[in-house]
């Protein structure tokens, strides 16, 4: 994995310019130098910064002097002149430490850390960057803290500590997002892409690179956009999509050449060379590798030299030029880091394999014998594993059976509980709804007993009412029995389109004796064309209880008004029929009305004629209305009356 070096340098430089240029003193030379740096005209910027230094020596503070040297060091770093950059940073550290200019010291440590890392001195590089991070944290300089943290992450990447690096990049991304820092977000996305590439998740890496590229293009950061193109090209190279890789590398080369970014061009050239090598275009591949080596010699960036030499040796080997491959491989082993010497020797032996075939044969024989022993060990372990799997399978089957039986028992218990609830509701329903016609029967019998009917016409009328009441009781009982038989699995309503007026009229007929007895005037203003979508038995129960309560709490000679209209219900957001029952009875307080709507407590209150109730009526109304996907509303005032509204769905067309 090679591209991490390139991406690591990008954001660091960009952050330094973003944070430092705007802070420079406003002399004429310095302002012009800043402008040159912003458009990446580095030669112009260096000349004018040095001119500004002459001015600063005569007429300004040490702090400005240190800032300018840090800016010059940053530009030299971008150009790949690491020795010159390090001299500028050393100068800042020398004078800054004498006068405790902590911010400029921290920036110089950060720059020097990057230079040391380029030279392969990871130990001193980490020491410097940790000092820099500590200073930025104490100064609460978030932007530079993110830059320094990203450099530390890059060092961890180069030493193979990817988990530590990823933790740092995730943290810096969060800081950048929280601060709406586009530059920080672009760099963090780039670094996370680096981690994905090191983990060989190249498709995921490309996604993060594209996020970084999009931000860089949006904010006009052309140089970093060029480097991101190079990283994308490297990812496609690893995916063996060489043509697309070359397209991205070509864009990167154009941008980096325009800005004289030699460090990046090293990377672009050997990546392009590898693409050509994989495509079998060996001449073009060698041209690219040689160009990388020239730039390495120019910049002194020896860290990349072993990578380029390794690729060049591989290219000769693919051409069948084993002698040339062997010569380059020797150069590679000299350049390779001492920690990887064993790997380099193994690779060198692979290239020399054509000359040591007999020795290889002996090694292969030894490996074959060793593999046979390993196979026997593997077979023994596999037998143990199969036994473990068999035992595990038996335990799993047993566990599944236990879970199945438990689930079945739980389901049966739940069905039993629901059956008991249904039974209780059914008994309550019968006890409550059969009360009204039985009460009428009792009242008519008392009328006969008291000699209320003195002639045959009156007696006939009373007997007719008795017959009607008895019929209502029988009809209600039949309905309840039929309903209970149909509901053995619970309260499973069967809604249908029903004409509202006809059902209300039937319900009123049931209470005619009570209405006449209390001399109540009933106004039925329900239009004949209104229809609701509800279970018929449930609706009749709702109406019986609504009308029963209105009669119960109305004074003798009072009025009851029934009306209905189609409304758009705010609660459900759908068309509903609002059925109103308004009486001029005793009424109740607002608090009491709210309690009745919300509470499920069973309470009973005697009516104006001392009528006794069970306290179940309102609960039955609420349950059946809720089951019908409706709701109720009570508006009442003491000594004035009550308006009881039932909202039910409009009939389905």
C-alpha positions in Angstrom: 0.0 0.0 0.0 1.7 3.2 -1.1 -0.8 6.0 -1.6 -1.0 6.9 2.2 2.1 8.9 2.0 0.6 11.1 -0.7 -2.8 11.7 0.9 -1.1 12.3 4.3 0.8 15.4 2.9 -2.3 16.9 1.3 -4.5 18.1 4.0 -1.6 19.1 6.3 -0.3 21.6 3.8 -3.8 22.9 3.0 -4.6 23.4 6.7 -1.4 25.3 7.3 -2.1 27.7 4.4 -5.7 28.1 5.4 -4.8 28.9 9.0 -1.6 30.9 8.5 -1.9 33.1 5.4 -4.7 35.2 6.7 -2.8 35.8 9.9 0.3 37.3 8.2 1.1 41.0 8.8 -0.2 43.4 6.3 2.9 44.9 4.7 2.8 45.4 0.9 5.3 42.6 0.2 3.6 40.2 2.6 0.1 40.8 1.1 1.4 40.1 -2.4 3.2 37.0 -1.1 0.0 35.8 0.4 -1.8 36.2 -2.9 0.9 34.2 -4.7 0.7 31.4 -2.1 -3.1 31.3 -2.5 -2.9 30.7 -6.2 0.0 28.2 -5.6 2.6 30.4 -7.4 5.3 29.2 -5.0 8.4 30.8 -6.6 6.7 34.2 -6.4 5.5 33.6 -2.9 9.0 32.6 -1.7 10.6 35.7 -3.3 8.1 38.1 -1.7 8.2 36.4 1.7 11.9 36.8 1.8 11.5 40.4 0.8 9.0 40.8 3.6 11.5 39.2 6.0 13.9 42.1 5.2 11.2 44.5 6.1 10.3 42.6 9.3 13.9 42.6 10.5 13.8 46.4 10.5 10.3 47.2 11.6 8.2 44.5 13.2 7.9 41.9 15.9 9.5 38.5 16.4 6.1 36.9 16.1 5.7 38.1 12.5 9.2 37.0 11.8 8.4 33.4 13.0 5.1 33.3 11.1 6.8 34.1 7.8 9.5 31.5 8.3 6.8 28.9 9.0 5.0 29.9 5.8 8.3 29.6 3.8 8.8 26.1 5.4 5.3 25.1 4.3 5.9 26.1 0.7 9.3 24.3 0.5 7.6 21.2 1.9 4.9 21.3 -0.7 7.6 21.6 -3.4 9.4 18.5 -2.0 12.4 20.5 -0.8 12.4 18.9 2.6 15.9 20.0 3.6 15.1 23.7 3.0 11.7 23.3 4.8 13.5 21.8 7.8 15.9 24.7 8.0 13.0 27.1 8.2 11.3 25.1 10.9 14.5 24.8 12.9 14.9 28.6 12.8 11.4 29.0 14.2 12.1 26.5 17.0 15.4 28.2 17.9 14.0 31.7 18.4 10.4 30.7 19.3 11.6 28.6 22.3 13.7 31.5 23.6 10.7 33.8 23.6 7.9 31.2 24.3 6.0 31.8 21.1 3.9 28.6 21.6 1.6 28.8 18.6 4.5 29.2 16.1 6.5 26.6 17.9 3.6 24.2 17.6 3.3 24.9 13.8 7.1 24.4 13.3 7.0 21.1 15.3 4.1 19.9 13.1 6.0 20.8 9.9 9.2 19.3 11.1 7.4 16.1 12.1 6.2 15.7 8.6 9.6 16.2 7.2 11.1 13.6 9.6 8.4 11.2 8.6 9.3 11.7 4.9 12.9 10.8 5.8 11.7 7.6 7.6 12.5 8.8 11.1 9.3 7.7 12.7 10.5 7.9 16.3 11.4 11.6 16.2 8.5 12.4 14.0 6.0 11.0 16.6 7.8 12.8 19.4 7.5 16.2 17.6 3.9 15.7 16.5 2.8 14.8 20.1 4.5 17.9 21.4 2.7 19.9 18.7 -0.7 18.3 19.6 -0.2 19.1 23.3 0.5 22.8 22.5 -2.5 23.2 20.1 -4.7 21.6 22.7 -3.5 24.0 25.4 -4.0 26.9 23.0 -7.5 25.5 22.0 -6.5 25.9 18.4 -9.0 23.4 16.9 -8.1 23.8 13.2 -4.4 23.1 13.7 -5.2 20.4 16.3 -7.1 18.5 13.6 -4.1 19.0 11.2 -1.6 17.7 13.7 -3.8 14.8 14.7 -4.2 13.7 11.1 -0.4 13.7 10.7 -0.1 11.4 13.8 -2.7 9.2 12.2 -0.6 9.1 9.0 2.5 8.0 11.0 0.4 5.2 12.6 -0.7 4.1 9.1 2.9 3.9 7.9 3.8 1.7 10.9 0.9 -0.6 10.4 -1.1 0.6 13.5 -4.3 1.0 11.5 -6.8 0.8 14.4 -5.1 3.7 16.2 -5.0 5.7 13.0 -8.7 5.1 12.3 -9.7 6.3 15.8 -7.8 9.5 15.2 -9.4 10.1 11.8 -13.0 9.4 13.1 -12.4 11.9 15.9 -11.0 14.6 13.5 -14.0 14.0 11.2 -16.4 14.6 14.0 -14.6 17.8 15.0 -14.6 19.0 11.4 -18.3 18.3 11.0 -19.2 19.9 14.3 -17.2 23.0 13.3 -18.6 23.0 9.7 -14.9 22.9 8.6 -15.0 21.9 4.9 -11.2 21.5 4.7 -11.1 19.3 7.8 -14.0 17.1 6.4 -12.2 16.7 3.1 -9.0 15.6 4.7 -10.6 13.3 7.2 -12.6 11.5 4.4 -9.3 11.2 2.5 -7.6 9.6 5.5 -10.5 7.2 6.2 -10.2 6.1 2.6 -6.5 5.4 3.2 -7.4 3.1 6.1 -10.0 1.3 3.9 -7.3 0.8 1.2 -4.8 -0.6 3.7 -7.5 -3.1 4.7 -8.0 -3.9 1.0 -11.5 -2.5 1.0 -10.9 -0.6 -2.2 -14.5 0.0 -3.2 -15.2 1.5 0.2 -12.0 3.6 -0.1 -13.2 5.0 -3.4 -16.5 6.1 -1.7 -14.6 8.1 0.9 -12.1 9.5 -1.7 -15.1 10.7 -3.8 -16.6 12.5 -0.8 -13.2 14.3 -0.3 -12.9 15.1 -4.0 -16.4 16.6 -4.1 -15.6 18.9 -1.1 -12.2 20.0 -2.6 -13.8 20.8 -5.9 -16.6 22.7 -4.3 -14.2 24.9 -2.2 -11.7 25.3 -5.1 -8.9 23.4 -3.5 -7.4 22.2 -6.8 -4.1 20.8 -5.5 -5.8 18.5 -3.0 -8.4 17.5 -5.6 -5.4 16.4 -7.8 -4.0 14.3 -5.0 -7.4 12.7 -4.3 -7.6 11.8 -8.0 -4.3 10.1 -7.6 -5.5 8.1 -4.6 -8.7 7.1 -6.5 -6.5 5.9 -9.4 -4.4 3.8 -7.0 -7.6 2.2 -5.6 -8.8 1.3 -9.2 -5.3 -0.1 -9.8 -5.7 -2.5 -6.9 -9.1 -3.5 -8.3 -7.4 -4.3 -11.6 -9.4 -1.7 -13.5 -6.3 -0.3 -15.1 -7.9 1.9 -17.7 -10.0 3.8 -15.2 -7.0 4.0 -12.9 -5.0 5.7 -15.7 -7.8 8.2 -16.3 -7.7 9.4 -12.7 -3.9 9.3 -12.6 -3.8 11.4 -15.8 -6.0 14.1 -14.2 -3.8 14.0 -11.1 -0.6 14.3 -13.1 -1.9 17.4 -15.0 -2.8 19.2 -11.7 0.3 18.2 -9.8 2.6 19.2 -12.7 0.9 22.5 -12.9 1.7 23.1 -9.2 5.1 21.6 -9.3 4.1 19.1 -6.5 7.1 16.7 -7.0 6.2 14.5 -4.0 2.8 13.7 -5.5 4.3 13.2 -8.9 6.5 10.4 -7.6 3.4 8.5 -6.5 1.5 9.2 -9.7 4.3 8.0 -11.9 4.9 4.7 -10.2 1.2 4.0 -10.0 0.9 4.7 -13.7 3.9 2.5 -14.3 2.3 -0.4 -12.5 -0.9 0.0 -14.6 1.2 -0.2 -17.8 3.1 -3.2 -16.4 -0.1 -5.0 -15.7 -1.3 -4.2 -19.2 1.9 -5.6 -20.7 3.2 -2.2 -21.9 6.6 -2.7 -20.3 8.5 0.2 -22.1 6.0 2.8 -20.9 6.1 1.2 -17.4 9.9 1.5 -17.2 9.6 5.2 -18.4 7.2 5.9 -15.5 9.4 4.1 -12.9 12.5 5.9 -14.1 10.6 9.3 -13.8 9.7 8.4 -10.2 13.3 7.6 -9.4 14.5 10.9 -10.9 12.0 12.8 -8.7 13.1 10.9 -5.7 16.7 11.9 -6.3 15.5 15.5 -6.8 13.5 15.7 -3.6 15.5 13.3 -1.4 12.3 11.4 -0.5 14.0 8.0 -0.1 11.0 6.4 1.5 9.4 5.7 -1.9 12.6 4.4 -3.5 12.3 0.8 -2.4 8.7 0.6 -3.7 9.7 1.9 -7.2 12.7 -0.4 -7.4 10.5 -3.4 -6.4 8.1 -2.6 -9.2 10.8 -2.1 -11.7 12.4 -5.5 -10.7 9.0 -7.2 -11.1 8.6 -5.6 -14.6 11.9 -7.0 -15.7 10.9 -10.4 -14.3 7.6 -10.3 -16.3 9.6 -9.5 -19.4 11.8 -12.6 -18.8 14.9 -10.4 -18.2 15.9 -12.1 -15.0 19.5 -10.8 -15.0 18.2 -7.2 -15.0 15.6 -8.1 -12.5 18.3 -9.5 -10.2 20.4 -6.4 -10.5 17.4 -4.1 -9.6 16.4 -6.4 -6.8 19.8 -6.0 -5.3 19.3 -2.2 -5.3 15.9 -2.8 -3.8 17.3 -4.8 -0.9 19.8 -2.0 -0.1 17.1 0.6 -0.1 14.5 -1.4 1.9 14.0 -0.7 5.6 16.0 -2.9 7.9 12.7 -4.1 9.6 11.7 -5.8 6.3 15.1 -7.4 5.4 13.7 -11.0 5.7 10.9 -10.2 3.3 13.3 -8.6 0.9 15.6 -11.6 0.9 12.6 -13.9 0.2 11.6 -11.8 -2.7 15.2 -11.8 -4.0 15.2 -15.6 -3.8 12.0 -15.7 -5.9 13.7 -13.7 -8.7 16.8 -15.8 -8.5 14.7 -19.0 -8.7 15.5 -19.5 -12.3 19.2 -20.0 -11.4 18.6 -22.2 -8.3 15.9 -24.6 -9.5 17.5 -27.7 -7.9 17.6 -26.1 -4.5 14.0 -25.1 -4.9 13.0 -28.7 -5.7 14.5 -29.8 -2.4 12.7 -27.1 -0.5 9.4 -28.1 -2.2 10.0 -31.7 -1.1 10.5 -30.7 2.5 7.4 -28.5 2.3 5.4 -31.4 0.9 6.4 -33.6 3.8 5.6 -30.9 6.2 2.2 -30.4 4.6 1.4 -34.1 4.9 2.0 -33.9 8.7 -0.2 -30.8 8.9 -3.0 -32.5 6.9 -3.0 -35.4 9.4 -3.2 -32.9 12.3 -6.0 -31.1 10.4 -7.9 -34.3 9.9 -7.7 -35.1 13.6 -9.0 -31.6 14.5 -11.7 -31.9 11.9 -12.9 -35.1 13.5 -13.1 -33.3 16.9 -14.9 -30.4 15.3 -17.5 -32.8 13.7 -18.1 -34.4 17.1 -18.6 -30.9 18.6 -21.0 -30.0 15.8 -23.0 -33.2 16.3 -23.3 -32.5 20.1 -24.2 -28.9 19.3 -26.8 -29.9 16.8 -28.5 -32.3 19.4 -28.5 -29.5 22.0 -29.9 -27.1 19.4 -32.7 -29.4 18.5 -33.5 -29.9 22.2 -33.5 -26.1 22.7 -35.8 -25.6 19.7 -38.3 -28.2 21.1 -38.2 -26.5 24.5 -38.8 -23.1 22.9 -41.6 -24.5 20.7 -43.4 -26.1 23.8 -43.0 -22.9 25.8 -44.4 -20.8 22.9 -47.3 -23.2 22.6 -48.1 -23.1 26.3 -47.8 -19.3 26.3 -50.2 -19.1 23.3 -52.7 -21.4 25.0 -52.5 -19.4 28.1 -53.1 -16.2 26.2 -56.1 -17.7 24.4 -57.5 -18.8 27.7 -57.1 -15.4 29.2 -58.8 -13.8 26.1 -61.6 -16.4 26.4 -62.1 -15.5 30.1 -62.2 -11.8 29.2 -64.7 -12.4 26.4 -66.9 -14.4 28.8 -66.8 -11.6 31.4 -67.6 -9.0 28.9 -70.4 -11.1 27.5 -72.0 -11.5 31.0 -71.6 -7.8 31.7 -73.1 -7.0 28.3 -76.2 -9.2 28.9 -76.7 -7.9 32.5 -76.6 -4.3 31.3 -78.5 -4.3 28.0 -81.3 -6.6 29.1 -82.0 -4.3 32.0 -83.8 -1.6 30.0 -86.7 -3.8 28.5 -87.1 -5.6 31.9 -87.4 -2.3 33.6 -90.1 -1.3 31.1 -91.9 -4.6 31.8 -91.7 -3.9 35.6 -93.1 -0.4 35.1 -96.1 -1.6 33.0 -96.9 -4.3 35.5 -97.0 -1.6 38.2 -99.2 0.5 36.1 -101.7 -2.4 35.7 -101.5 -3.2 39.4 -102.2 0.4 40.4 -105.3 0.5 38.2 -103.8 2.9 35.7 -105.7 1.3 32.8 -109.4 1.7 33.6 -110.9 0.6 30.3 -110.3 -2.0 27.7 -108.6 0.5 25.3 -106.0 1.5 27.9 -105.6 -2.1 29.0 -105.1 -3.2 25.4 -102.5 -0.4 24.9 -100.6 -1.5 28.1 -100.7 -5.2 27.1 -99.4 -4.2 23.6 -96.5 -2.4 25.3 -95.9 -5.4 27.5 -95.8 -7.6 24.4 -93.3 -5.2 22.7 -91.1 -5.2 25.7 -91.1 -9.0 26.0 -90.4 -9.2 22.3 -87.5 -6.8 22.7 -86.1 -9.0 25.5 -86.4 -12.1 23.4 -84.9 -10.4 20.3 -82.1 -8.9 22.4 -81.4 -12.3 24.0 -81.3 -14.0 20.6 -79.0 -11.3 19.3 -76.6 -11.6 22.2 -76.5 -15.4 22.0 -75.8 -15.2 18.2 -73.2 -12.6 18.8 -71.5 -14.6 21.6 -71.4 -17.8 19.4 -69.8 -15.8 16.6 -67.2 -14.3 18.9 -65.6 -17.5 20.4 -62.2 -16.2 19.2 -62.6 -12.9 20.9 -64.4 -9.6 20.0 -64.0 -9.9 16.3 -66.3 -7.2 14.8 -67.8 -7.5 11.3 -68.3 -3.9 10.2 -70.6 -3.1 7.3 -72.3 -0.1 5.7 -75.4 0.7 7.8 -78.2 3.4 7.4 -77.9 5.5 10.5 -81.4 6.8 10.7 -83.1 3.4 10.7 -80.9 2.0 13.4 -81.4 5.0 15.7 -85.2 4.8 15.1 -85.1 1.1 16.2 -83.1 1.9 19.3 -85.6 4.7 20.2 -88.5 2.3 19.9 -87.0 0.2 22.6 -87.1 3.1 25.1 -90.6 4.5 24.1 -92.2 3.5 27.4 -89.5 5.2 29.4 -89.7 8.2 27.2 -93.4 8.4 27.6 -93.3 7.8 31.3 -90.9 10.7 31.9 -92.8 12.8 29.3 -89.5 13.5 27.4 -89.6 15.2 24.0 -87.3 13.5 21.5 -86.2 15.3 18.3 -84.7 12.9 15.8 -83.0 15.2 13.2 -80.8 12.4 11.6 -80.9 12.5 7.8 -82.1 9.3 6.2 -79.1 9.2 3.7 -76.3 9.1 6.2 -74.4 5.8 6.5 -71.7 4.5 8.8 -69.3 1.6 8.6 -69.7 -0.3 11.8 -70.7 -3.7 13.3 -74.5 -3.7 13.6 -74.7 -5.3 17.0 -72.0 -3.1 18.3 -73.8 0.0 17.0 -77.1 -1.0 18.5 -75.5 -1.5 21.9 -73.8 1.9 21.6 -77.1 3.6 20.8 -79.0 1.8 23.5 -76.6 3.0 26.1 -76.3 6.5 24.8 -80.1 6.9 24.7 -80.6 5.1 28.0 -78.1 7.5 29.7 -79.8 10.6 28.1 -83.2 9.4 29.4 -81.8 8.5 32.8 -80.4 11.9 33.5 -83.2 14.0 31.9 -85.7 15.7 34.1 -89.5 14.9 33.6 -90.7 16.9 30.6 -87.1 17.4 29.3 -85.9 17.3 25.8 -83.5 15.0 23.9 -82.1 16.0 20.5 -80.5 13.4 18.2 -78.5 14.7 15.1 -75.7 13.5 12.8 -73.4 15.0 10.2 -70.3 14.2 8.2 -67.1 15.9 9.5 -63.4 15.7 8.9 -62.0 14.4 12.2 -58.9 16.2 13.4 -57.9 13.3 15.6 -57.8 10.7 12.9 -57.5 12.8 9.8 -60.3 11.0 8.0 -64.0 11.5 7.2 -66.3 10.5 10.1 -70.0 10.6 11.0 -70.5 12.6 14.2 -73.6 11.3 16.0 -74.8 13.7 18.7 -77.2 13.1 21.6 -78.0 16.3 23.5 -80.1 16.4 26.6 -81.2 19.1 29.1 -80.5 16.9 32.1 -78.5 17.4 35.3 -75.2 17.7 33.4 -71.8 17.4 35.1 -68.5 19.4 35.6 -65.9 19.6 32.9 -63.4 17.6 35.1 -66.0 14.8 35.6 -66.6 14.7 31.8 -62.9 14.4 31.1 -62.6 11.6 33.7 -65.5 9.7 32.1 -63.8 9.8 28.7 -60.3 8.7 29.9 -61.1 6.3 32.8 -62.3 2.7 32.6 -63.6 2.6 36.2 -67.1 1.2 36.8 -69.2 3.8 38.5 -73.0 4.0 38.9 -75.2 7.0 39.5 -78.9 7.0 40.0 -81.0 8.9 37.5 -83.5 11.8 38.0 -86.3 9.3 38.7 -84.1 7.3 41.0 -83.2 4.8 38.1 -80.5 2.4 39.1 -77.6 1.5 36.7 -74.8 -1.0 36.6 -72.0 1.4 35.7 -71.0 -0.6 32.7 -72.8 1.3 29.9 -70.2 4.0 29.2 -67.3 1.4 29.3 -69.2 -0.7 26.7 -69.7 2.4 24.5 -66.0 3.3 24.7 -64.9 -0.3 23.9 -67.3 -0.8 21.0 -66.5 2.7 19.6 -62.8 2.1 19.8 -63.1 -1.3 18.2 -65.0 0.5 15.4 -62.0 2.8 14.9 -63.9 5.8 16.3 -63.9 7.9 19.5 -66.3 9.8 21.9 -66.5 13.3 23.1 -68.5 14.7 26.1 -69.4 18.3 26.6 -71.4 19.1 29.6 -72.4 21.8 32.2 -73.9 21.2 35.5 -77.7 21.9 35.7 -77.7 22.7 31.9 -77.3 19.4 30.2 -74.9 17.1 28.3 -73.9 16.7 24.6 -72.6 13.2 24.0 -70.8 12.8 20.6 -69.9 9.5 19.0 -67.5 9.6 16.0 -67.7 6.6 13.6 -66.2 5.9 10.2 -68.2 7.0 7.1 -69.6 4.1 5.0 -67.2 2.7 2.4 -68.2 3.2 -1.2 
